[in-house]
């Protein structure tokens, strides 16, 4: 999913208001209603952000495909995943605000652009201007905020805005502004070699550490990578949130109860957790078995394909 797609969808709801006024109830499209939990309405700024990802079929980019309406939860998760930034905000970043100088996130919205100390945003549950509520105003609006009220932002792993061609072609990860070595933008990290080309569809050893780069040039992170001989050896390699391979191999195993991933050099396997494998999301139950079909996880219903990947 591209950041521009998320921003375009968010822009389409500018002007949407609560109905009735001051109810905290809002309709984002004809199939998704209301802001209530056990009958009690609640502020919906974060729900607006989540719903934009959902409407763009990109729920996997939000909180590991889960849902939360609480700003501090997403901010804490973003920090734990190494996807939290505090400056140079990019289109599609999910911003966290505190208007009174505190450290707890009280409001959220999308970054459209930044110019100096001003950031243009699209926010849910705000007001049309500064005369109204900054964090619970009852509508979707385009705002201009000072960076001083922004605690930081979650930067999702968006797709590149243009398609990579040859290693010297023009794209987000090979633009003329890229410098030799590590570079990053709102989509992730890539590495430019001394000849101006960049790694893609390959492993690379950089400063003694092994990294994998996808076909668009962006570094893989917090996920499993299939081996080049995957069809015959079935091996997977895990890279952490910083993109570094942990020097261990994994493989699929199965029995009458289902499939699971297990370490080749250890008996470790994921349980009650999500895992990303070649850019697709999977979920493993409390016993470690891969989930297929429909399953409710943390109060939300998900549908998985027969191969275990999350259905988009």
Short mmCIF file of the C-alpha atoms (twelve columns), coordinates in Angstrom:
data_MODEL
# 
_entry.id   MODEL 
# 
loop_
_atom_site.group_PDB 
_atom_site.id 
_atom_site.type_symbol 
_atom_site.label_atom_id 
_atom_site.label_alt_id 
_atom_site.label_comp_id 
_atom_site.label_asym_id 
_atom_site.label_seq_id 
_atom_site.Cartn_x 
_atom_site.Cartn_y 
_atom_site.Cartn_z 
_atom_site.pdbx_PDB_model_num 
ATOM 1   C CA . UNK A 1   0.000   0.000   0.000   1 
ATOM 2   C CA . UNK A 2   1.292   3.453   -0.941  1 
ATOM 3   C CA . UNK A 3   1.174   6.426   1.406   1 
ATOM 4   C CA . UNK A 4   -0.537  8.470   -1.319  1 
ATOM 5   C CA . UNK A 5   -3.423  5.966   -1.401  1 
ATOM 6   C CA . UNK A 6   -3.939  6.344   2.355   1 
ATOM 7   C CA . UNK A 7   -3.865  10.149  2.133   1 
ATOM 8   C CA . UNK A 8   -6.289  10.221  -0.807  1 
ATOM 9   C CA . UNK A 9   -8.761  8.049   1.101   1 
ATOM 10  C CA . UNK A 10  -8.448  10.191  4.243   1 
ATOM 11  C CA . UNK A 11  -9.010  13.363  2.186   1 
ATOM 12  C CA . UNK A 12  -12.266 11.926  0.827   1 
ATOM 13  C CA . UNK A 13  -13.764 12.094  4.342   1 
ATOM 14  C CA . UNK A 14  -12.858 15.700  5.122   1 
ATOM 15  C CA . UNK A 15  -16.027 17.419  6.340   1 
ATOM 16  C CA . UNK A 16  -17.609 14.238  7.729   1 
ATOM 17  C CA . UNK A 17  -19.268 15.092  11.063  1 
ATOM 18  C CA . UNK A 18  -20.735 13.287  14.040  1 
ATOM 19  C CA . UNK A 19  -24.435 12.595  13.782  1 
ATOM 20  C CA . UNK A 20  -26.065 13.752  15.936  1 
ATOM 21  C CA . UNK A 21  -23.634 16.474  17.027  1 
ATOM 22  C CA . UNK A 22  -21.562 15.774  20.170  1 
ATOM 23  C CA . UNK A 23  -22.501 12.086  20.091  1 
ATOM 24  C CA . UNK A 24  -19.084 10.651  19.155  1 
ATOM 25  C CA . UNK A 25  -20.960 8.591   16.556  1 
ATOM 26  C CA . UNK A 26  -19.811 8.860   12.947  1 
ATOM 27  C CA . UNK A 27  -20.238 6.966   9.671   1 
ATOM 28  C CA . UNK A 28  -17.148 6.603   7.483   1 
ATOM 29  C CA . UNK A 29  -18.906 4.610   4.794   1 
ATOM 30  C CA . UNK A 30  -22.234 2.876   4.381   1 
ATOM 31  C CA . UNK A 31  -20.961 -0.379  5.880   1 
ATOM 32  C CA . UNK A 32  -19.123 0.807   8.981   1 
ATOM 33  C CA . UNK A 33  -20.896 2.536   11.826  1 
ATOM 34  C CA . UNK A 34  -20.625 4.112   15.132  1 
ATOM 35  C CA . UNK A 35  -18.160 4.690   17.888  1 
ATOM 36  C CA . UNK A 36  -19.437 2.736   20.849  1 
ATOM 37  C CA . UNK A 37  -18.153 0.056   23.168  1 
ATOM 38  C CA . UNK A 38  -20.784 -1.644  25.332  1 
ATOM 39  C CA . UNK A 39  -23.105 1.208   24.453  1 
ATOM 40  C CA . UNK A 40  -20.714 3.948   25.588  1 
ATOM 41  C CA . UNK A 41  -19.488 6.393   22.964  1 
ATOM 42  C CA . UNK A 42  -15.791 7.306   22.910  1 
ATOM 43  C CA . UNK A 43  -13.496 9.709   21.000  1 
ATOM 44  C CA . UNK A 44  -12.809 8.359   17.523  1 
ATOM 45  C CA . UNK A 45  -9.616  10.045  16.260  1 
ATOM 46  C CA . UNK A 46  -7.662  6.768   16.346  1 
ATOM 47  C CA . UNK A 47  -10.586 4.786   14.991  1 
ATOM 48  C CA . UNK A 48  -10.636 7.123   11.986  1 
ATOM 49  C CA . UNK A 49  -6.966  6.318   11.340  1 
ATOM 50  C CA . UNK A 50  -7.574  2.573   11.662  1 
ATOM 51  C CA . UNK A 51  -10.635 2.707   9.432   1 
ATOM 52  C CA . UNK A 52  -8.734  4.468   6.645   1 
ATOM 53  C CA . UNK A 53  -6.244  1.591   6.603   1 
ATOM 54  C CA . UNK A 54  -9.170  -0.862  6.599   1 
ATOM 55  C CA . UNK A 55  -10.954 0.916   3.749   1 
ATOM 56  C CA . UNK A 56  -7.727  0.755   1.737   1 
ATOM 57  C CA . UNK A 57  -7.405  -3.005  2.393   1 
ATOM 58  C CA . UNK A 58  -4.242  -2.285  4.370   1 
ATOM 59  C CA . UNK A 59  -5.272  -3.275  7.914   1 
ATOM 60  C CA . UNK A 60  -2.000  -5.216  8.205   1 
ATOM 61  C CA . UNK A 61  -0.142  -1.875  8.273   1 
ATOM 62  C CA . UNK A 62  -1.975  -0.847  11.449  1 
ATOM 63  C CA . UNK A 63  -0.929  -2.456  14.743  1 
ATOM 64  C CA . UNK A 64  -0.099  -5.862  13.207  1 
ATOM 65  C CA . UNK A 65  -3.580  -6.080  11.695  1 
ATOM 66  C CA . UNK A 66  -5.256  -5.555  15.063  1 
ATOM 67  C CA . UNK A 67  -7.459  -2.684  16.187  1 
ATOM 68  C CA . UNK A 68  -7.090  -0.114  18.951  1 
ATOM 69  C CA . UNK A 69  -8.869  3.150   19.713  1 
ATOM 70  C CA . UNK A 70  -6.274  4.266   22.276  1 
ATOM 71  C CA . UNK A 71  -3.515  6.596   21.063  1 
ATOM 72  C CA . UNK A 72  -0.890  5.587   23.684  1 
ATOM 73  C CA . UNK A 73  -1.273  1.924   22.655  1 
ATOM 74  C CA . UNK A 74  -0.308  2.548   19.044  1 
ATOM 75  C CA . UNK A 75  2.493   4.933   20.020  1 
ATOM 76  C CA . UNK A 76  3.988   2.381   22.410  1 
ATOM 77  C CA . UNK A 77  3.700   -0.371  19.790  1 
ATOM 78  C CA . UNK A 78  5.373   1.813   17.135  1 
ATOM 79  C CA . UNK A 79  8.303   2.412   19.474  1 
ATOM 80  C CA . UNK A 80  8.633   -1.315  20.202  1 
ATOM 81  C CA . UNK A 81  8.777   -2.058  16.460  1 
ATOM 82  C CA . UNK A 82  11.371  0.605   15.690  1 
ATOM 83  C CA . UNK A 83  8.835   2.501   13.570  1 
ATOM 84  C CA . UNK A 84  8.599   5.651   15.685  1 
ATOM 85  C CA . UNK A 85  10.033  8.927   14.345  1 
ATOM 86  C CA . UNK A 86  10.227  12.351  15.977  1 
ATOM 87  C CA . UNK A 87  11.166  14.660  13.096  1 
ATOM 88  C CA . UNK A 88  11.060  15.129  9.314   1 
ATOM 89  C CA . UNK A 89  7.498   13.821  9.074   1 
ATOM 90  C CA . UNK A 90  6.426   12.196  5.804   1 
ATOM 91  C CA . UNK A 91  3.045   11.775  4.055   1 
ATOM 92  C CA . UNK A 92  1.156   8.892   5.637   1 
ATOM 93  C CA . UNK A 93  2.890   9.090   9.024   1 
ATOM 94  C CA . UNK A 94  0.420   8.613   11.904  1 
ATOM 95  C CA . UNK A 95  1.068   11.581  14.190  1 
ATOM 96  C CA . UNK A 96  0.611   11.655  17.967  1 
ATOM 97  C CA . UNK A 97  -0.323  14.938  19.650  1 
ATOM 98  C CA . UNK A 98  -0.311  16.387  23.128  1 
ATOM 99  C CA . UNK A 99  -1.524  19.993  23.184  1 
ATOM 100 C CA . UNK A 100 -0.686  20.710  26.832  1 
ATOM 101 C CA . UNK A 101 2.980   19.745  26.873  1 
ATOM 102 C CA . UNK A 102 2.567   16.267  28.385  1 
ATOM 103 C CA . UNK A 103 4.184   13.034  27.216  1 
ATOM 104 C CA . UNK A 104 1.017   10.955  26.707  1 
ATOM 105 C CA . UNK A 105 -0.581  10.831  23.263  1 
ATOM 106 C CA . UNK A 106 -4.002  12.499  23.425  1 
ATOM 107 C CA . UNK A 107 -4.900  12.786  19.737  1 
ATOM 108 C CA . UNK A 108 -3.819  11.458  16.342  1 
ATOM 109 C CA . UNK A 109 -4.075  12.077  12.614  1 
ATOM 110 C CA . UNK A 110 -2.283  11.617  9.294   1 
ATOM 111 C CA . UNK A 111 0.617   13.744  8.106   1 
ATOM 112 C CA . UNK A 112 0.032   15.182  4.631   1 
ATOM 113 C CA . UNK A 113 3.249   17.213  4.462   1 
ATOM 114 C CA . UNK A 114 5.757   19.165  6.551   1 
ATOM 115 C CA . UNK A 115 7.204   22.590  5.822   1 
ATOM 116 C CA . UNK A 116 9.601   23.843  8.462   1 
ATOM 117 C CA . UNK A 117 7.841   23.791  11.838  1 
ATOM 118 C CA . UNK A 118 4.366   23.455  10.245  1 
ATOM 119 C CA . UNK A 119 2.761   20.105  9.490   1 
ATOM 120 C CA . UNK A 120 -0.370  19.754  7.359   1 
ATOM 121 C CA . UNK A 121 -2.607  16.979  8.677   1 
ATOM 122 C CA . UNK A 122 -5.914  15.186  8.201   1 
ATOM 123 C CA . UNK A 123 -7.499  14.327  11.545  1 
ATOM 124 C CA . UNK A 124 -10.673 12.671  12.737  1 
ATOM 125 C CA . UNK A 125 -12.670 13.962  15.712  1 
ATOM 126 C CA . UNK A 126 -11.197 17.457  15.526  1 
ATOM 127 C CA . UNK A 127 -12.543 20.925  14.691  1 
ATOM 128 C CA . UNK A 128 -12.255 22.926  11.496  1 
ATOM 129 C CA . UNK A 129 -10.050 25.571  13.132  1 
ATOM 130 C CA . UNK A 130 -8.251  26.410  16.364  1 
ATOM 131 C CA . UNK A 131 -11.356 28.003  17.898  1 
ATOM 132 C CA . UNK A 132 -12.812 24.549  18.552  1 
ATOM 133 C CA . UNK A 133 -11.560 21.452  20.346  1 
ATOM 134 C CA . UNK A 134 -8.113  20.302  19.291  1 
ATOM 135 C CA . UNK A 135 -8.659  16.664  20.170  1 
ATOM 136 C CA . UNK A 136 -12.398 15.971  20.283  1 
ATOM 137 C CA . UNK A 137 -14.126 18.318  17.867  1 
ATOM 138 C CA . UNK A 138 -16.574 16.046  16.102  1 
ATOM 139 C CA . UNK A 139 -15.449 16.100  12.462  1 
ATOM 140 C CA . UNK A 140 -12.776 15.121  9.944   1 
ATOM 141 C CA . UNK A 141 -10.735 18.189  9.007   1 
ATOM 142 C CA . UNK A 142 -7.517  19.291  7.368   1 
ATOM 143 C CA . UNK A 143 -5.363  21.154  9.870   1 
ATOM 144 C CA . UNK A 144 -2.010  22.909  10.169  1 
ATOM 145 C CA . UNK A 145 -0.109  21.980  13.332  1 
ATOM 146 C CA . UNK A 146 3.144   23.120  14.888  1 
ATOM 147 C CA . UNK A 147 5.745   20.411  15.415  1 
ATOM 148 C CA . UNK A 148 5.912   21.509  19.055  1 
ATOM 149 C CA . UNK A 149 2.594   19.747  19.799  1 
ATOM 150 C CA . UNK A 150 3.653   16.512  18.058  1 
ATOM 151 C CA . UNK A 151 5.198   13.799  20.240  1 
ATOM 152 C CA . UNK A 152 6.277   11.748  17.243  1 
ATOM 153 C CA . UNK A 153 4.752   9.470   14.615  1 
ATOM 154 C CA . UNK A 154 4.264   5.860   13.599  1 
ATOM 155 C CA . UNK A 155 5.754   5.350   10.129  1 
ATOM 156 C CA . UNK A 156 4.115   2.359   8.376   1 
ATOM 157 C CA . UNK A 157 6.058   0.274   5.855   1 
ATOM 158 C CA . UNK A 158 4.415   1.700   2.760   1 
ATOM 159 C CA . UNK A 159 5.215   0.564   -0.772  1 
ATOM 160 C CA . UNK A 160 7.406   2.735   -2.966  1 
ATOM 161 C CA . UNK A 161 5.513   5.416   -4.901  1 
ATOM 162 C CA . UNK A 162 7.180   4.435   -8.166  1 
ATOM 163 C CA . UNK A 163 8.217   1.065   -9.577  1 
ATOM 164 C CA . UNK A 164 11.887  0.119   -9.501  1 
ATOM 165 C CA . UNK A 165 13.457  -0.724  -12.832 1 
ATOM 166 C CA . UNK A 166 17.165  -1.365  -13.201 1 
ATOM 167 C CA . UNK A 167 19.452  -0.600  -10.315 1 
ATOM 168 C CA . UNK A 168 20.161  2.830   -11.779 1 
ATOM 169 C CA . UNK A 169 16.547  3.762   -12.553 1 
ATOM 170 C CA . UNK A 170 14.664  6.539   -10.798 1 
ATOM 171 C CA . UNK A 171 12.525  5.478   -7.836  1 
ATOM 172 C CA . UNK A 172 11.983  6.245   -4.165  1 
ATOM 173 C CA . UNK A 173 14.892  4.018   -3.214  1 
ATOM 174 C CA . UNK A 174 17.290  5.138   -5.964  1 
ATOM 175 C CA . UNK A 175 16.641  8.843   -6.404  1 
ATOM 176 C CA . UNK A 176 19.413  11.299  -7.141  1 
ATOM 177 C CA . UNK A 177 19.147  12.587  -3.579  1 
ATOM 178 C CA . UNK A 178 20.199  9.198   -2.169  1 
ATOM 179 C CA . UNK A 179 23.653  9.064   -0.633  1 
ATOM 180 C CA . UNK A 180 26.055  6.155   -0.544  1 
ATOM 181 C CA . UNK A 181 25.178  3.887   2.373   1 
ATOM 182 C CA . UNK A 182 21.905  3.672   4.281   1 
ATOM 183 C CA . UNK A 183 18.921  5.814   3.219   1 
ATOM 184 C CA . UNK A 184 15.315  5.866   4.375   1 
ATOM 185 C CA . UNK A 185 11.948  7.420   3.620   1 
ATOM 186 C CA . UNK A 186 8.341   6.774   4.665   1 
ATOM 187 C CA . UNK A 187 8.497   3.334   3.040   1 
ATOM 188 C CA . UNK A 188 11.578  2.001   4.811   1 
ATOM 189 C CA . UNK A 189 15.347  1.632   4.465   1 
ATOM 190 C CA . UNK A 190 17.556  0.845   1.473   1 
ATOM 191 C CA . UNK A 191 21.313  0.747   0.862   1 
ATOM 192 C CA . UNK A 192 23.109  2.563   -1.956  1 
ATOM 193 C CA . UNK A 193 26.405  1.041   -3.108  1 
ATOM 194 C CA . UNK A 194 29.445  3.082   -4.137  1 
ATOM 195 C CA . UNK A 195 28.544  2.766   -7.821  1 
ATOM 196 C CA . UNK A 196 25.111  4.346   -7.212  1 
ATOM 197 C CA . UNK A 197 23.135  1.085   -7.546  1 
ATOM 198 C CA . UNK A 198 21.284  -0.478  -4.637  1 
ATOM 199 C CA . UNK A 199 20.600  -3.949  -3.321  1 
ATOM 200 C CA . UNK A 200 17.336  -5.634  -4.320  1 
ATOM 201 C CA . UNK A 201 15.994  -9.206  -4.337  1 
ATOM 202 C CA . UNK A 202 19.083  -10.341 -2.468  1 
ATOM 203 C CA . UNK A 203 20.940  -10.779 0.794   1 
ATOM 204 C CA . UNK A 204 23.806  -8.405  1.544   1 
ATOM 205 C CA . UNK A 205 26.438  -8.369  4.268   1 
ATOM 206 C CA . UNK A 206 26.915  -4.804  5.543   1 
ATOM 207 C CA . UNK A 207 29.307  -4.031  8.398   1 
ATOM 208 C CA . UNK A 208 29.448  -7.734  9.214   1 
ATOM 209 C CA . UNK A 209 25.645  -8.164  9.439   1 
ATOM 210 C CA . UNK A 210 23.283  -9.906  7.009   1 
ATOM 211 C CA . UNK A 211 20.267  -8.037  5.602   1 
ATOM 212 C CA . UNK A 212 17.642  -8.904  3.000   1 
ATOM 213 C CA . UNK A 213 16.343  -6.413  0.437   1 
ATOM 214 C CA . UNK A 214 13.059  -6.874  -1.454  1 
ATOM 215 C CA . UNK A 215 12.619  -6.440  -5.202  1 
ATOM 216 C CA . UNK A 216 11.755  -2.756  -4.689  1 
ATOM 217 C CA . UNK A 217 15.023  -2.224  -2.840  1 
ATOM 218 C CA . UNK A 218 13.602  -1.835  0.649   1 
ATOM 219 C CA . UNK A 219 15.093  -3.744  3.578   1 
ATOM 220 C CA . UNK A 220 13.038  -6.510  5.162   1 
ATOM 221 C CA . UNK A 221 12.439  -6.180  8.906   1 
ATOM 222 C CA . UNK A 222 10.710  -8.173  11.654  1 
ATOM 223 C CA . UNK A 223 9.760   -11.006 9.296   1 
ATOM 224 C CA . UNK A 224 10.743  -14.383 7.876   1 
ATOM 225 C CA . UNK A 225 12.423  -14.663 4.466   1 
ATOM 226 C CA . UNK A 226 12.102  -17.776 2.306   1 
ATOM 227 C CA . UNK A 227 15.393  -19.364 1.249   1 
ATOM 228 C CA . UNK A 228 16.401  -19.322 -2.423  1 
ATOM 229 C CA . UNK A 229 15.751  -23.107 -2.454  1 
ATOM 230 C CA . UNK A 230 12.553  -22.863 -0.442  1 
ATOM 231 C CA . UNK A 231 10.612  -25.312 -2.656  1 
ATOM 232 C CA . UNK A 232 13.096  -28.060 -1.848  1 
ATOM 233 C CA . UNK A 233 14.532  -27.226 1.582   1 
ATOM 234 C CA . UNK A 234 11.575  -25.283 3.068   1 
ATOM 235 C CA . UNK A 235 13.900  -23.040 5.060   1 
ATOM 236 C CA . UNK A 236 13.016  -19.630 6.492   1 
ATOM 237 C CA . UNK A 237 15.356  -16.970 7.884   1 
ATOM 238 C CA . UNK A 238 14.207  -14.375 10.427  1 
ATOM 239 C CA . UNK A 239 15.393  -10.748 10.384  1 
ATOM 240 C CA . UNK A 240 14.709  -8.567  13.419  1 
ATOM 241 C CA . UNK A 241 13.155  -5.098  13.616  1 
ATOM 242 C CA . UNK A 242 16.508  -3.603  12.546  1 
ATOM 243 C CA . UNK A 243 16.680  -5.919  9.533   1 
ATOM 244 C CA . UNK A 244 19.476  -8.119  10.882  1 
ATOM 245 C CA . UNK A 245 19.413  -11.913 10.366  1 
ATOM 246 C CA . UNK A 246 19.657  -13.768 13.685  1 
ATOM 247 C CA . UNK A 247 21.889  -16.495 12.178  1 
ATOM 248 C CA . UNK A 248 19.236  -19.151 12.711  1 
ATOM 249 C CA . UNK A 249 17.089  -21.168 10.309  1 
ATOM 250 C CA . UNK A 250 13.468  -22.250 10.609  1 
ATOM 251 C CA . UNK A 251 11.205  -24.628 8.733   1 
ATOM 252 C CA . UNK A 252 7.574   -25.675 8.457   1 
ATOM 253 C CA . UNK A 253 6.443   -28.851 10.190  1 
ATOM 254 C CA . UNK A 254 3.043   -30.522 10.266  1 
ATOM 255 C CA . UNK A 255 1.070   -33.308 11.879  1 
ATOM 256 C CA . UNK A 256 -2.598  -34.270 12.067  1 
ATOM 257 C CA . UNK A 257 -3.357  -31.065 13.976  1 
ATOM 258 C CA . UNK A 258 -1.845  -28.636 11.495  1 
ATOM 259 C CA . UNK A 259 1.259   -26.682 10.531  1 
ATOM 260 C CA . UNK A 260 3.779   -24.749 12.622  1 
ATOM 261 C CA . UNK A 261 7.171   -23.049 12.240  1 
ATOM 262 C CA . UNK A 262 10.034  -24.461 14.269  1 
ATOM 263 C CA . UNK A 263 13.690  -23.553 14.661  1 
ATOM 264 C CA . UNK A 264 16.031  -25.997 12.940  1 
ATOM 265 C CA . UNK A 265 18.681  -25.471 15.610  1 
ATOM 266 C CA . UNK A 266 16.223  -25.211 18.492  1 
ATOM 267 C CA . UNK A 267 12.692  -26.197 19.465  1 
ATOM 268 C CA . UNK A 268 11.481  -22.588 19.509  1 
ATOM 269 C CA . UNK A 269 8.278   -21.803 17.634  1 
ATOM 270 C CA . UNK A 270 5.772   -18.887 17.623  1 
ATOM 271 C CA . UNK A 271 2.704   -19.256 19.849  1 
ATOM 272 C CA . UNK A 272 -0.272  -16.893 20.286  1 
ATOM 273 C CA . UNK A 273 1.439   -14.462 17.961  1 
ATOM 274 C CA . UNK A 274 1.491   -12.913 14.511  1 
ATOM 275 C CA . UNK A 275 4.345   -13.554 12.103  1 
ATOM 276 C CA . UNK A 276 5.126   -11.978 8.742   1 
ATOM 277 C CA . UNK A 277 6.492   -14.327 6.086   1 
ATOM 278 C CA . UNK A 278 7.527   -12.867 2.726   1 
ATOM 279 C CA . UNK A 279 5.354   -9.775  3.343   1 
ATOM 280 C CA . UNK A 280 2.251   -11.782 4.270   1 
ATOM 281 C CA . UNK A 281 0.755   -12.049 7.773   1 
ATOM 282 C CA . UNK A 282 0.079   -15.339 9.559   1 
ATOM 283 C CA . UNK A 283 -1.215  -16.122 13.042  1 
ATOM 284 C CA . UNK A 284 -0.190  -19.034 15.274  1 
ATOM 285 C CA . UNK A 285 -2.490  -20.203 18.077  1 
ATOM 286 C CA . UNK A 286 -1.656  -20.970 21.715  1 
ATOM 287 C CA . UNK A 287 -0.255  -24.370 20.752  1 
ATOM 288 C CA . UNK A 288 1.788   -22.936 17.880  1 
ATOM 289 C CA . UNK A 289 -0.383  -24.141 15.016  1 
ATOM 290 C CA . UNK A 290 -0.955  -21.914 11.991  1 
ATOM 291 C CA . UNK A 291 -4.504  -20.581 11.808  1 
ATOM 292 C CA . UNK A 292 -6.725  -20.928 8.737   1 
ATOM 293 C CA . UNK A 293 -10.342 -19.952 8.173   1 
ATOM 294 C CA . UNK A 294 -11.975 -17.452 10.533  1 
ATOM 295 C CA . UNK A 295 -10.673 -16.743 14.025  1 
ATOM 296 C CA . UNK A 296 -11.348 -14.057 16.645  1 
ATOM 297 C CA . UNK A 297 -8.079  -12.612 17.983  1 
ATOM 298 C CA . UNK A 298 -8.092  -10.025 20.773  1 
ATOM 299 C CA . UNK A 299 -11.781 -9.381  20.168  1 
ATOM 300 C CA . UNK A 300 -11.535 -8.932  16.390  1 
ATOM 301 C CA . UNK A 301 -12.521 -11.428 13.704  1 
ATOM 302 C CA . UNK A 302 -9.944  -12.264 11.012  1 
ATOM 303 C CA . UNK A 303 -10.157 -14.484 7.934   1 
ATOM 304 C CA . UNK A 304 -7.134  -16.479 6.775   1 
ATOM 305 C CA . UNK A 305 -6.563  -18.216 3.453   1 
ATOM 306 C CA . UNK A 306 -6.026  -21.976 3.200   1 
ATOM 307 C CA . UNK A 307 -2.253  -21.398 3.138   1 
ATOM 308 C CA . UNK A 308 -2.522  -19.469 6.416   1 
ATOM 309 C CA . UNK A 309 -1.937  -15.977 5.021   1 
ATOM 310 C CA . UNK A 310 -4.230  -13.209 6.205   1 
ATOM 311 C CA . UNK A 311 -6.984  -12.535 3.687   1 
ATOM 312 C CA . UNK A 312 -6.898  -8.942  2.475   1 
# 
